[in-house]
Amino acid sequence: MFDNSVAPEMDFEQAAHRTLQDVFGYEHFRGRQLEIIRSLVEGRNALVLMPTGGGKSLCYQIPALLRPGLAVVVSPLIALMRDQVEALQHNGVRAAYLNSSLDPAAQREIEQSVAAGELDLLYVAPERLLGESTLGLLQGVTVSLFAIDEAHCVSQWGHDFRPEYMKLDVLRQRFPDVPRIALTATADNRTREEIRRQLLPDGAETYIASFDRPNIRYSVGLKGNAKNQLLAFIRKGHEGESGIVYCMSRKRTESTAEWLNSQGVPAVAYHAGLDQQTRQHHQQRFLHEDGLVVVATVAFGMGIDKPDVRFVAHLDLPKSIEAYYQETGRAGRDGDPADAWMVYGLQDVYQVRQMLAASNAEAIQQKAERERLEALLSFCEATGCRRQVLLRYFGEEHEGNCGNCDNCLQPPRTWDATEPARKALSCVYRTGQRFGAAHVTDVLMGKTNDRLSRLRHDQLSTFGIGADLSKQAWHSILRQLLAHGHLQSDPEGHGGLQLAPRCRELLRGEQALELREDILPTSSKRKAAAGTGRKAPPDVPAGPHWERLRQFRKELADAEGVPPYIIFHDATLKEMLHARPATLEQMGELPGIGQAKLERYGEQFLSVIQELDTAPEQAETD
């Protein structure tokens, strides 16, 4: 153990770098990791905001190995605990978790290990930690630090609120001299203040990394036949790759998964209505298998540590821009290119607005939820760089022109929609602000039907004033007016369109309005083209050498009952292919290979590499 109370300054950096290299197999820290580690090692609190894949875990795992005693990690999900503990154990770290998935005998064994000082890290659920027996157990040992992961769960304004997190200030009261670190990948200013107030009221240094995920390409399209659009997207660039598809309803997750399977795309459904055994089985398949797609509600994902998720797709609009950022952040954790793809339409705006209107939350919370939805709608309807819009929400400036979103790659056309928008607003007003888009469109286009005649809406001054535009054009205008806040849906949840305060300047002719020109989705009858199967990561030659390394890793993982990336990440296999190490010493110099993994797997992988070198790869020599 590194004793920071007596060692000189240079010893800290040497010890931190040695731990990084020997245990985790990496040569350099990223961003502000070393600053954060120093803060904890020296006994100070820290609030860390860092995107998914940014290396948050190392910020407390390395201090846990440098400070004497047991580090306690508060984690909200069983899957996350199991995943991180398995990874730590494979790196030679003494780690365990306590949660409801363990039988009483296993729990007693871990508690005995805690009491005997045989662990470096203990992962525990907040409700378990708050129990008097657990707090008493911890008060009988030396606790080196508390790490509160997914700290945004403390915010009542957030999409992942967990009431137990609000009680975690007991850690400060019971363990006043133990440093605490709160970490999250998703927090706007309001959520950050809530974390400070609830979890770190005695103060903390704040470390904010860039929220940018440059390897993720953001795309938003107009919804047509969503299933066929999804299939075309997968076949075009992600066939044979792992991905997550988010839907709003349980029924839709099941029907979409079933349909993907019928089209030759392996898929499973995941939602809270499935029994725990089925959910766990589907999650384990996703972690262990290549090329499986999980179709899920928001019940799936938080804490999923699978690095090679190549896409996250949304068939329905999330409830907020924070939810969107967190869900899409599950793609491309390994740093390789990944896609965040979404289709949405007018009905999505209706549904989410009505869900918010039906909320029983207090007025101030409803206002916060509406603001988050408005930010997401602005992102969806943006005509400029989507990355710039997304990062601006989190208080980060970006110059735009990212070159990796649909708007930058193919800038959308816009048109002056001022007059059509005024006609639409007038029609909503004249019809009594209680009808949906279909009825308003019929009035604008001058279409007669029994209902319209019975209501005498064919006598209105707005009847037929929009006959020069198509039904699709009017739906596009109404959707964008809703998205931009000029219209709102009936707060009673009946789907009627109403004027919003923001529309006044537009109606008075004091404001012009540019709208994006929708690109209509491909006909749903057109069959999606077949893809070419699973691809090697960028800068790795596709072929049998790559597949042989992956196959051998899979065999080891299956034998040990862990996901393949627990053995080695794709990035490490990639380095093996490039470097072709011939000795253990050379193997140990590769990133991602610490001392424990070198001793455990080094000789076996050297044998496979030697086998590859004596049988040249046909694809590379042609």
C-alpha positions in Angstrom: 0.0 0.0 0.0 1.1 3.6 -0.8 1.1 5.7 2.4 0.5 9.3 1.2 1.0 10.7 4.7 4.7 10.1 4.7 5.9 9.8 1.1 7.4 12.7 -0.8 5.6 14.2 -3.8 7.5 12.2 -6.4 6.5 8.9 -4.7 2.8 9.6 -5.4 3.2 9.9 -9.2 5.5 6.9 -9.3 3.1 4.8 -7.3 0.1 5.9 -9.4 1.8 5.2 -12.7 3.2 1.9 -11.5 -0.3 0.8 -10.4 -1.8 2.0 -13.8 0.8 -0.1 -15.7 1.2 -3.2 -13.5 -2.4 -3.7 -12.6 -4.4 -2.2 -15.5 -1.8 -2.5 -18.3 -1.9 1.2 -19.4 1.1 3.5 -19.8 -0.5 6.9 -19.6 -3.3 8.6 -17.7 -6.0 10.4 -19.7 -7.3 13.9 -19.2 -7.6 14.8 -15.5 -7.4 11.3 -14.1 -4.2 11.9 -12.3 -5.5 15.1 -10.7 -8.6 13.3 -9.4 -6.6 10.4 -8.1 -4.3 12.8 -6.3 -7.2 14.5 -4.7 -8.6 11.3 -3.3 -5.3 9.9 -2.2 -4.6 13.1 -0.3 -8.0 12.7 1.4 -10.1 15.3 -0.4 -13.7 14.9 -1.8 -14.2 15.1 -5.6 -17.2 15.5 -8.0 -16.3 14.0 -11.4 -18.3 14.5 -14.6 -16.8 12.4 -17.3 -18.4 10.8 -20.4 -19.0 7.1 -20.7 -15.8 5.5 -21.8 -13.8 8.3 -20.3 -12.1 6.3 -17.6 -14.2 7.2 -14.5 -13.6 3.9 -12.8 -9.8 4.3 -12.6 -10.3 7.6 -10.7 -11.3 5.6 -7.6 -9.9 2.2 -8.3 -6.3 3.4 -8.3 -6.7 5.4 -5.0 -8.3 2.3 -3.6 -5.0 0.5 -4.2 -2.9 3.4 -3.0 -4.7 4.2 0.3 -4.7 1.8 3.2 -8.0 0.1 3.9 -11.2 -0.9 2.1 -12.7 1.2 -0.7 -16.5 1.1 -0.8 -18.2 1.7 -4.2 -21.9 2.5 -4.2 -23.4 1.2 -7.4 -27.1 1.1 -8.3 -27.1 -2.0 -10.5 -26.3 -5.6 -9.9 -25.0 -6.0 -13.5 -22.6 -3.2 -13.1 -21.2 -4.6 -9.9 -20.7 -8.1 -11.3 -19.0 -6.7 -14.4 -16.6 -4.4 -12.7 -15.7 -7.0 -10.0 -15.0 -9.7 -12.6 -12.7 -7.2 -14.5 -10.9 -6.2 -11.3 -10.4 -9.9 -10.2 -8.9 -10.7 -13.6 -6.5 -7.8 -13.1 -5.4 -9.4 -9.8 -7.3 -7.0 -7.5 -9.0 -8.2 -4.4 -12.6 -7.1 -5.1 -16.1 -8.4 -4.2 -19.7 -7.2 -4.3 -22.6 -7.5 -1.8 -26.1 -7.5 -3.3 -29.4 -9.5 -3.4 -28.1 -11.8 -6.1 -25.9 -13.7 -3.6 -27.2 -16.4 -1.4 -26.8 -16.0 2.4 -23.7 -18.2 2.6 -21.9 -16.2 -0.1 -22.8 -12.9 1.6 -21.4 -14.2 5.0 -18.2 -15.2 3.3 -17.7 -11.7 1.8 -18.6 -10.1 5.1 -15.9 -12.2 6.8 -13.4 -11.1 4.1 -14.3 -7.5 4.8 -13.8 -8.0 8.6 -10.5 -9.8 8.0 -9.1 -7.0 5.8 -8.8 -9.3 2.8 -10.4 -6.9 0.2 -9.3 -3.8 -1.5 -12.7 -2.8 -3.1 -16.3 -3.7 -2.1 -19.2 -2.9 -4.4 -22.5 -2.5 -2.7 -26.0 -1.3 -3.6 -27.2 1.9 -1.8 -30.1 0.1 0.0 -27.7 -2.6 1.2 -25.1 0.0 2.4 -27.7 2.0 4.3 -28.6 -1.1 6.4 -27.4 -0.8 10.0 -25.6 -4.2 9.7 -23.5 -3.1 6.8 -22.7 0.3 8.3 -21.7 -1.4 11.5 -19.5 -3.9 9.6 -17.7 -1.0 7.9 -17.2 1.0 11.1 -15.2 -2.0 12.4 -12.6 -1.7 9.6 -10.5 1.0 8.0 -12.4 2.5 5.0 -10.1 4.2 2.5 -12.7 6.0 0.5 -16.4 6.0 -0.7 -17.1 6.1 -4.4 -20.7 7.0 -5.3 -21.1 5.9 -8.9 -24.0 7.1 -11.2 -24.4 10.0 -8.8 -27.1 11.7 -11.0 -29.5 9.1 -9.4 -29.7 11.5 -6.4 -31.5 14.2 -8.5 -35.3 14.3 -8.2 -35.2 16.2 -11.6 -33.4 13.4 -13.4 -34.5 10.4 -15.4 -32.8 7.8 -13.1 -33.9 9.0 -9.7 -33.2 6.6 -6.8 -34.6 7.7 -3.4 -31.9 5.7 -1.6 -29.2 8.1 -3.0 -30.7 11.0 -1.0 -29.8 9.2 2.3 -26.1 8.7 1.5 -25.1 11.7 3.5 -25.0 9.2 6.4 -21.5 8.4 5.0 -20.3 11.8 5.9 -21.9 11.6 9.3 -20.6 8.1 10.2 -17.2 8.4 8.5 -16.3 12.1 8.7 -12.6 11.6 7.8 -13.1 9.3 4.8 -12.9 11.0 1.4 -15.9 10.7 -1.0 -16.0 10.8 -4.8 -19.3 11.2 -6.7 -19.1 10.3 -10.4 -21.6 10.6 -13.3 -21.5 10.8 -17.1 -24.8 12.8 -17.3 -25.5 16.0 -15.3 -26.7 19.4 -16.3 -26.1 22.4 -14.0 -29.3 21.7 -12.0 -28.2 18.0 -11.4 -24.7 19.0 -10.5 -26.0 21.3 -7.8 -28.2 18.6 -6.4 -25.3 16.2 -6.2 -23.2 18.7 -4.3 -26.0 19.5 -1.9 -27.1 16.0 -1.2 -23.9 13.9 -1.5 -21.0 16.4 -0.9 -22.4 19.2 1.4 -19.0 19.6 3.0 -17.5 20.6 -0.3 -15.6 18.9 -3.1 -13.3 19.8 -5.9 -15.1 19.5 -9.2 -13.6 17.9 -12.3 -15.5 18.3 -15.6 -14.2 16.4 -18.7 -15.4 17.2 -22.1 -18.8 15.6 -22.8 -17.8 15.1 -26.4 -17.8 11.6 -27.8 -16.0 12.2 -31.1 -16.2 8.6 -32.3 -20.0 8.6 -32.2 -21.9 9.7 -35.3 -25.3 11.3 -34.5 -28.1 10.9 -37.0 -31.8 11.8 -36.8 -34.3 10.9 -39.5 -38.0 11.3 -40.3 -39.9 8.2 -39.1 -41.7 6.2 -41.8 -41.8 2.4 -41.3 -39.5 2.4 -38.3 -38.8 -1.3 -38.4 -37.8 -1.3 -42.0 -35.7 1.8 -41.5 -33.9 0.1 -38.6 -33.2 -3.0 -40.7 -31.8 -1.0 -43.5 -29.6 0.9 -41.1 -28.3 -2.3 -39.5 -27.7 -4.0 -42.9 -26.0 -1.0 -44.3 -23.3 -0.7 -41.7 -23.7 -2.9 -38.7 -24.7 -6.4 -39.7 -23.2 -8.9 -37.3 -22.4 -6.3 -34.7 -23.7 -5.6 -31.2 -26.2 -2.9 -30.7 -29.0 -1.6 -28.5 -32.4 -0.5 -29.8 -34.6 1.6 -27.5 -38.4 1.6 -27.7 -41.0 3.4 -25.5 -43.3 0.4 -24.8 -42.7 -3.2 -23.7 -45.0 -4.5 -26.5 -42.9 -2.7 -29.1 -39.6 -4.1 -27.8 -41.0 -7.7 -28.1 -42.5 -7.2 -31.6 -39.3 -5.5 -32.9 -37.0 -8.2 -31.5 -39.2 -10.9 -33.0 -39.3 -9.1 -36.4 -35.5 -8.6 -36.4 -35.0 -12.3 -35.8 -37.3 -13.1 -38.7 -35.1 -11.0 -40.9 -31.9 -12.8 -39.8 -30.7 -10.3 -37.2 -30.2 -12.0 -33.8 -32.2 -10.0 -31.2 -33.7 -10.3 -27.7 -36.1 -8.1 -25.9 -35.5 -6.6 -22.5 -38.0 -4.7 -20.3 -39.2 -4.6 -16.7 -42.2 -6.8 -17.5 -40.0 -9.9 -18.0 -39.1 -12.0 -15.0 -35.7 -11.5 -13.5 -34.3 -14.8 -14.7 -35.2 -13.9 -18.4 -33.8 -10.4 -18.1 -30.6 -11.7 -16.6 -30.3 -14.4 -19.3 -30.8 -11.8 -22.1 -28.3 -9.4 -20.5 -25.7 -12.2 -20.1 -26.2 -13.2 -23.7 -25.6 -9.6 -24.8 -22.4 -9.4 -22.8 -21.0 -12.7 -23.9 -22.1 -13.0 -27.5 -21.0 -11.1 -30.6 -23.5 -9.6 -32.9 -26.6 -9.7 -30.6 -29.0 -6.8 -30.7 -31.0 -6.0 -27.5 -34.3 -4.2 -28.1 -35.2 -2.6 -24.8 -37.0 0.0 -22.8 -35.0 2.4 -20.6 -34.9 -0.5 -18.1 -31.8 -1.7 -19.9 -28.4 -0.1 -20.1 -27.2 1.9 -17.1 -23.9 0.3 -16.0 -23.6 -1.9 -19.1 -19.8 -2.0 -19.6 -19.7 -3.8 -23.0 -17.0 -1.9 -24.9 -17.9 -2.9 -28.5 -21.5 -1.8 -28.8 -21.4 -0.4 -32.4 -24.7 1.4 -32.4 -27.6 2.7 -30.3 -30.9 3.2 -32.1 -34.0 5.0 -31.0 -37.3 4.0 -32.5 -39.1 6.4 -30.1 -38.2 9.7 -28.7 -36.5 9.6 -25.3 -38.0 11.8 -22.5 -35.1 14.2 -22.3 -31.8 15.2 -23.8 -30.0 13.8 -20.8 -31.7 10.4 -21.3 -30.7 10.6 -25.0 -27.1 11.4 -24.1 -26.8 8.7 -21.6 -28.4 6.0 -23.8 -26.3 6.9 -26.9 -23.2 7.0 -24.7 -23.4 3.2 -24.4 -22.1 2.9 -27.9 -18.4 2.9 -28.8 -16.9 2.7 -25.3 -13.8 1.2 -26.9 -13.2 4.4 -28.9 -13.9 2.9 -32.3 -16.5 4.4 -34.6 -20.1 3.9 -33.5 -23.6 5.3 -34.5 -26.3 7.0 -32.5 -29.3 6.7 -34.9 -32.8 7.9 -34.3 -36.1 8.2 -36.2 -38.9 10.4 -34.9 -42.1 12.0 -36.1 -45.1 14.1 -35.1 -46.6 11.3 -33.0 -43.5 11.0 -30.9 -43.7 14.7 -29.9 -47.4 14.2 -29.0 -46.7 11.1 -26.9 -43.8 12.5 -24.9 -45.5 15.8 -24.3 -48.7 14.0 -23.1 -46.6 11.8 -20.8 -45.1 14.9 -19.2 -48.5 16.6 -19.0 -49.9 13.5 -17.2 -47.1 13.6 -14.6 -48.0 14.0 -11.0 -44.7 15.7 -10.2 -44.6 19.1 -8.6 -44.9 22.1 -10.9 -41.2 23.0 -10.6 -40.2 19.5 -11.5 -42.6 19.4 -14.5 -41.0 22.7 -15.7 -37.6 21.1 -15.5 -38.8 18.0 -17.5 -40.3 20.3 -20.1 -37.1 22.2 -20.5 -35.2 18.9 -21.0 -37.7 17.8 -23.6 -37.4 21.2 -25.4 -33.7 20.8 -25.6 -34.0 17.3 -27.1 -36.5 18.6 -29.7 -34.1 21.4 -30.6 -31.5 18.8 -31.1 -33.8 16.7 -33.4 -34.8 19.7 -35.5 -31.4 21.3 -35.7 -30.1 22.3 -39.1 -26.5 22.8 -38.0 -24.0 20.6 -36.2 -25.8 18.2 -33.8 -22.7 17.8 -31.7 -22.6 21.5 -31.1 -26.3 21.6 -30.0 -25.8 18.5 -27.7 -22.7 19.9 -26.0 -24.1 23.3 -25.5 -26.8 21.9 -23.4 -24.1 20.6 -21.0 -22.4 24.0 -20.9 -19.7 23.1 -23.3 -18.9 25.2 -26.4 -18.0 23.4 -29.7 -17.1 25.2 -32.9 -19.4 23.0 -35.0 -18.7 21.4 -38.3 -17.8 18.2 -36.4 -17.7 16.1 -39.6 -19.4 13.2 -37.8 -23.2 14.0 -37.7 -25.8 13.8 -40.4 -26.1 17.6 -40.7 -22.4 18.1 -41.1 -22.0 15.2 -43.5 -25.0 16.2 -45.6 -26.3 19.7 -44.6 -30.1 19.8 -44.7 -32.0 22.3 -46.9 -34.2 24.9 -45.2 -37.0 27.0 -46.5 -38.9 30.2 -45.5 -42.0 28.7 -43.8 -43.2 32.0 -42.2 -46.5 32.2 -44.1 -47.4 28.5 -44.0 -46.6 28.5 -40.2 -48.9 31.5 -39.6 -51.6 29.7 -41.6 -51.2 26.6 -39.4 -51.3 28.6 -36.2 -54.4 30.5 -37.3 -56.1 27.2 -38.2 -55.3 25.8 -34.8 -56.9 28.9 -33.2 -59.9 29.0 -35.5 -60.8 25.3 -34.9 -60.8 25.9 -31.1 -57.4 24.6 -30.0 -58.7 21.1 -29.3 -58.0 19.1 -32.5 -55.0 17.1 -33.5 -52.7 17.4 -36.5 -54.9 15.2 -38.8 -58.0 17.4 -38.4 -56.1 20.7 -38.7 -54.4 19.4 -41.8 -57.7 18.5 -43.4 -59.0 22.0 -42.7 -55.9 23.6 -44.2 -56.1 21.4 -47.3 -59.8 22.0 -47.8 -60.7 18.3 -47.4 -64.3 17.6 -46.5 -65.6 14.7 -44.4 -68.7 14.1 -42.2 -67.0 15.2 -38.9 -65.5 18.4 -40.5 -68.9 19.3 -42.0 -70.8 18.6 -38.7 -68.4 20.9 -36.9 -68.9 23.5 -39.7 -65.1 23.8 -40.0 -65.6 24.0 -43.8 -67.0 27.4 -43.1 -63.9 28.7 -41.4 -61.7 31.4 -43.0 -58.7 29.0 -42.8 -60.5 26.2 -44.8 -58.5 25.4 -47.8 -55.9 28.1 -47.4 -53.1 25.5 -47.5 -54.3 23.4 -50.5 -51.0 24.2 -52.2 -49.0 22.0 -49.8 -49.1 18.2 -49.3 -50.3 16.3 -46.2 -46.7 15.4 -45.5 -45.6 19.0 -45.7 -48.3 20.1 -43.2 -47.4 17.4 -40.8 -43.7 18.5 -41.1 -44.7 22.1 -40.4 -46.9 21.1 -37.4 -44.2 18.8 -36.0 -41.6 21.5 -36.2 -43.9 24.1 -34.7 -44.4 21.7 -31.8 -40.7 21.1 -31.5 -39.8 24.8 -31.6 -42.4 25.6 -28.9 -44.9 27.6 -31.1 -47.5 25.0 -30.5 -48.2 22.7 -27.5 -50.3 19.7 -27.0 -53.4 19.6 -24.8 -52.2 19.3 -21.2 -55.2 17.0 -20.5 -53.5 14.5 -22.8 -56.2 14.3 -25.6 -53.8 15.2 -28.4 -55.3 18.6 -29.3 -53.0 21.3 -30.6 -52.9 24.6 -28.7 -51.1 27.9 -29.3 -48.1 28.4 -27.1 -46.9 31.9 -25.8 -43.9 31.7 -28.1 -46.1 31.9 -31.3 -47.3 35.5 -30.7 -44.4 37.3 -32.5 -44.8 34.9 -35.4 -48.5 35.5 -35.7 -48.1 39.2 -35.6 -45.6 39.1 -38.4 -42.7 40.2 -36.2 -40.6 37.1 -36.7 -39.6 35.0 -39.7 -39.3 31.2 -39.5 -36.9 28.9 -41.3 -37.8 25.2 -41.2 -35.8 22.2 -42.3 -36.9 20.5 -45.5 -37.7 16.9 -44.6 -36.2 14.1 -46.5 -38.9 11.5 -46.8 -37.9 8.0 -45.7 -37.4 5.3 -48.2 -40.6 3.4 -49.2 -41.3 0.7 -46.6 -41.8 -1.8 -49.3 -38.3 -1.5 -50.5 -36.2 -4.4 -49.1 -33.1 -3.4 -47.1 -29.9 -4.5 -48.8 -28.0 -7.3 -47.2 -24.7 -6.4 -45.5 -21.4 -8.0 -45.5 -21.2 -9.5 -42.0 -19.2 -8.6 -39.0 -16.3 -6.2 -39.7 -12.9 -6.0 -38.0 -12.3 -2.8 -36.1 -10.7 0.1 -38.0 -7.0 -0.3 -38.9 -7.2 -4.1 -38.4 -7.0 -6.3 -41.5 -10.1 -8.4 -41.8 -9.4 -12.0 -42.1 -8.7 -15.3 -40.4 -5.9 -14.0 -38.1 -8.3 -11.5 -36.5 -11.1 -14.1 -36.2 -8.6 -16.7 -34.7 -7.6 -14.3 -31.9 -11.2 -13.5 -31.2 -12.2 -17.1 -31.3 -9.4 -18.1 -28.8 -10.5 -15.2 -26.5 -14.1 -16.4 -26.7 -13.0 -20.0 -25.8 -11.2 -18.7 -22.7 -14.1 -16.5 -21.7 -16.6 -19.3 -22.0 -14.5 -21.6 -19.9 -14.3 -18.9 -17.2 -17.9 -17.8 -17.5 -17.1 -14.2 -18.2 -17.7 -11.8 -21.2 -14.8 -11.9 -23.8 -13.8 -8.3 -23.1 -13.0 -9.2 -19.5 -10.1 -11.3 -20.9 -8.9 -8.6 -23.3 -10.6 -5.7 -25.1 -10.6 -5.7 -28.9 -8.1 -2.8 -28.7 -5.6 -5.2 -27.0 -6.2 -7.9 -29.6 -5.6 -5.2 -32.2 -2.2 -4.4 -30.7 -1.3 -8.0 -30.6 -2.0 -8.3 -34.4 0.1 -5.2 -35.1 3.0 -5.9 -32.7 3.2 -9.7 -33.0 5.0 -10.1 -29.6 7.3 -13.1 -29.4 8.1 -13.0 -25.6 6.3 -12.3 -22.4 8.3 -9.1 -22.0 7.1 -7.8 -25.3 3.5 -8.9 -24.6 3.6 -7.0 -21.3 4.4 -3.8 -23.1 1.1 -3.8 -24.9 -1.7 -1.6 -23.6 -4.4 -3.4 -21.5 -2.1 -6.1 -20.3 -1.2 -5.8 -16.6 0.9 -8.2 -14.6 -1.9 -10.5 -13.5 -3.3 -10.9 -17.0 0.2 -11.4 -18.4 0.8 -14.3 -16.0 -2.6 -15.7 -16.6 -2.9 -15.5 -20.3 0.4 -14.4 -21.8 1.9 -17.8 -22.7 -1.4 -19.0 -24.3 -1.8 -15.9 -26.5 1.9 -16.1 -27.5 1.3 -19.7 -28.7 -1.7 -18.5 -30.8 0.3 -15.6 -32.3 3.2 -18.0 -33.1 0.7 -20.3 -34.7 -0.5 -17.4 -36.8 3.0 -16.4 -37.8 3.8 -19.9 -39.1 0.6 -19.9 -41.2 0.5 -16.6 -43.1 -2.9 -15.1 -43.5 -4.2 -15.5 -47.0 -6.2 -12.2 -46.9 -3.1 -10.2 -46.0 -0.7 -11.7 -48.6 -2.9 -11.6 -51.8 
